Structures are given as structure tokens and as C-alpha cells.
Amino acid sequence: MSVFKQYRRKSISEMRPYIVGEILDSKVSISEADLKAGCPKSGDMIARNPKKHDDQWLVEKSYFEDNLEPIE
């Protein structure tokens, strides 16, 4: 059985806010857990792979707030 370990990100994340009522493109992945939690919702973010812009996923608000901050 594989064991989870902690890792620190080495790169910058590219994200934008989810706009309430926005129809998300099918290229934006949303996990089953986030869907069950009522996502997408206000405060959630859309992340994308900086090398493959079509690879996008939803980042739930509380995870974003706990783990990321803007670069100024």
C-alpha cells in the first residue's frame, strides 16, 4: 500500500476566480468530493497547468485560502 507524504510546491500556480453562475467548460475538472460539497461556489478558484492551458481544475475556497496567496 502506498503512503501519503507531504510535499511543498516548487512552482507558481496560475488561477482565476470562479464567477458565480458561470458555465464551466468541460475542460475544468471538479472532484466528486467538491461536487458533493456544492462546488462550484463563490470563492472557489479555477487553476490551470501553465504548460497545458486546457488542463484546468477547480480549487475549493477553503483549500485555496489555507494553501495559496497572491503574488504581488
ABEGO torsion letter per residue (X at the ends): XBBBBBBBBABBBBBBBBBBGBBBBAABBBBAAAAAAGOBBBGBBBBBBAABAABBBBBBAAAAAAABBBBX
